[in-house]
Amino acid sequence: MWDFLSDRRAQFLISAWNHAYLVILAVIFATVIAVALAVLVTRMPKLEPVANAVSAIGLTIPSLALIGLLIPLTGLGASTALVAVTFYATLPILRNAVVGLQGVDPTLVESARGMGLSEPMTLLRIRLPLAWPVILSGIRVSLQMCMGIAAIAAYVLGPGLGGWIFQGLAQVGGKNALNYALSATIGIVVLALILDVLLLLLGRLTTSKGVRV
């Protein structure tokens, strides 16, 4: 397999980069969407059961089925892959964001309001920083899950290492079938580990010592 990768190193690196880029972009979009929805849910508690139900039901939808439903709307290519991966990425982040925001001590919020902070400033300076570790845990789960979903998105010509896996499956019995599938699978696992470590470092840099303790 080493010789196989050596001959295709540039192609492999480009596919790995595209895979990571797709997942990172989807998780960024998902984080913005999920936090905005979580803020809305915490302001309107009646929406919490709806949010939990959507999260639970959404995760049961097979990725291939969702991708198939998206094809008539967004066609083949990166757009469909991004929409599908963003959809699945949003669900665990939304659940954690709701839990994190609800876990903020109400007395701290009242104290901040008593000091003259507006509601948006209280959200940005008090509630989100305190909820951030819980939100970040959801982001880590989301990123790991979306690594695999992004591979499946290659079914609609999405970018990434999934194309190598499908190419290997299409060549079962051929000389390089196993090399394609195995190298792409290992590459996805390595990317997931690297990005998870980067998220851990991000958490240490963006979480105050008092909250970590």
C-alpha positions in Angstrom: 0.0 0.0 0.0 3.0 2.3 0.6 4.0 2.1 -3.0 0.4 2.7 -4.0 0.2 5.9 -2.0 3.6 7.0 -3.1 2.5 6.9 -6.7 -0.7 8.8 -5.9 0.5 11.1 -3.1 -0.6 14.4 -4.6 -4.0 13.0 -5.4 -4.4 11.6 -1.9 -3.3 14.8 -0.2 -5.8 16.9 -2.3 -8.6 14.5 -1.5 -7.7 14.5 2.2 -7.6 18.3 2.2 -11.0 18.5 0.5 -12.4 16.0 3.0 -11.2 18.0 6.0 -12.3 21.3 4.4 -15.8 20.0 3.8 -16.2 18.7 7.4 -14.7 21.9 9.0 -16.9 24.2 6.9 -20.0 22.1 7.6 -19.3 22.1 11.4 -18.7 25.9 11.4 -22.1 26.5 9.7 -23.7 23.9 12.0 -22.3 25.6 15.1 -23.7 29.0 14.1 -27.1 27.5 13.3 -27.2 25.3 16.4 -26.2 28.1 18.8 -28.8 30.5 17.3 -31.5 27.8 17.7 -30.4 27.0 21.2 -30.7 30.7 22.2 -34.2 30.7 20.8 -35.1 27.5 22.6 -33.8 28.8 26.0 -35.9 32.0 25.5 -39.0 29.9 24.6 -38.9 26.8 26.8 -41.9 25.3 25.0 -39.6 24.7 22.0 -37.3 22.4 23.9 -39.3 19.2 23.3 -39.5 20.1 19.7 -35.7 20.7 19.5 -35.0 17.4 21.3 -37.4 15.5 19.0 -35.8 17.0 15.9 -32.4 16.1 17.1 -33.4 12.5 17.9 -35.3 11.9 14.7 -32.8 13.7 12.5 -30.0 11.3 13.6 -32.1 8.3 12.6 -32.4 9.4 9.0 -30.0 7.3 6.8 -27.5 9.6 5.2 -27.9 8.0 1.8 -31.7 8.6 2.0 -31.2 12.3 2.9 -28.6 12.7 0.1 -31.1 11.1 -2.3 -33.8 13.6 -1.2 -31.4 16.5 -1.7 -30.3 15.6 -5.3 -33.5 17.0 -7.0 -32.9 20.3 -5.0 -29.2 20.8 -5.1 -28.0 18.4 -7.8 -24.8 16.4 -7.7 -21.6 17.8 -6.3 -20.2 19.7 -3.3 -23.4 21.7 -2.6 -25.4 18.5 -1.8 -22.5 17.1 0.3 -22.2 20.4 2.3 -26.0 20.6 3.0 -26.1 16.9 4.1 -23.1 17.1 6.3 -24.2 20.4 7.9 -27.6 18.9 8.7 -26.1 16.0 10.6 -23.5 18.3 12.2 -26.1 20.6 13.6 -28.0 17.9 15.6 -25.5 17.0 18.4 -24.3 20.6 18.7 -27.9 21.8 19.1 -28.6 19.4 21.9 -25.4 20.3 23.8 -25.9 24.0 23.2 -29.4 23.9 24.8 -28.0 21.9 27.8 -25.1 24.3 28.1 -27.1 27.5 28.0 -29.7 26.0 30.4 -26.9 25.1 32.8 -25.8 28.7 33.3 -26.6 29.8 36.9 -29.6 32.2 36.6 -28.1 34.4 39.5 -25.1 35.1 37.3 -27.4 36.3 34.5 -29.4 38.4 36.9 -26.2 39.9 38.3 -25.0 40.8 34.9 -28.3 42.5 34.0 -28.2 44.3 37.3 -24.8 45.7 36.4 -26.3 47.2 33.3 -25.4 44.6 30.6 -28.0 44.3 27.8 -29.4 40.9 26.9 -27.1 40.5 23.9 -24.1 41.5 25.9 -25.1 39.1 28.7 -25.4 36.3 26.1 -21.9 37.1 24.6 -20.0 37.8 27.9 -21.7 35.5 30.4 -23.9 32.8 29.0 -22.0 31.6 25.9 -18.6 31.6 27.7 -20.0 29.5 30.5 -21.8 27.2 28.1 -18.8 26.9 25.7 -17.2 23.7 27.2 -20.5 21.9 26.8 -21.0 23.3 23.3 -17.5 22.3 22.4 -18.1 18.7 23.5 -21.0 18.7 21.0 -18.8 20.1 18.3 -16.2 17.3 18.9 -18.9 14.6 18.6 -20.3 16.3 15.5 -16.9 16.5 13.8 -16.1 12.8 14.4 -19.6 11.8 13.1 -19.3 14.0 10.1 -16.0 12.5 9.0 -17.9 9.3 8.1 -20.9 11.1 6.6 -18.6 13.2 4.4 -17.2 9.9 3.0 -20.7 8.8 2.1 -21.4 12.1 0.4 -19.0 11.0 -2.3 -22.0 9.1 -3.6 -23.2 12.4 -5.1 -19.7 13.4 -6.3 -18.9 15.3 -3.1 -15.3 16.1 -2.4 -13.0 14.1 -0.1 -11.6 10.6 0.5 -15.0 9.0 0.1 -14.4 8.9 -3.6 -11.5 6.6 -3.0 -13.6 4.2 -0.9 -16.3 4.0 -3.6 -13.6 3.5 -6.2 -12.2 0.6 -4.3 -15.6 -0.9 -3.9 -16.3 -0.6 -7.6 -13.0 -2.4 -8.3 -13.5 -5.3 -5.9 -11.3 -8.2 -7.0 -9.0 -5.8 -8.8 -5.4 -5.1 -8.0 -5.8 -1.8 -6.2 -9.4 -2.2 -4.8 -8.2 -2.8 -1.2 -5.5 -0.2 -1.4 -8.1 2.5 -2.4 -10.6 1.6 0.3 -8.0 1.0 3.1 -5.9 4.0 2.5 -8.9 6.3 2.4 -10.3 4.7 5.5 -7.1 5.2 7.4 -6.8 8.7 6.1 -10.2 9.6 7.4 -9.4 8.1 10.9 -6.1 10.1 11.0 -7.9 13.3 10.0 -10.5 12.8 12.6 -7.8 12.3 15.3 -5.9 15.4 14.2 -8.9 17.6 14.1 -10.1 16.3 17.5 -6.7 17.3 19.0 -7.0 20.7 17.5 -10.4 21.1 19.0 -9.0 20.2 22.4 -6.3 22.8 22.0 -9.0 25.3 20.9 -10.9 24.5 24.0 -8.0 25.2 26.3 -7.3 28.5 24.6 -10.9 29.7 24.6 -12.1 28.4 28.0 -11.2 30.5 31.0 -9.4 28.7 33.9 -12.3 29.3 36.2 -14.7 27.5 33.9 -12.3 24.6 33.3 -11.9 24.1 37.0 
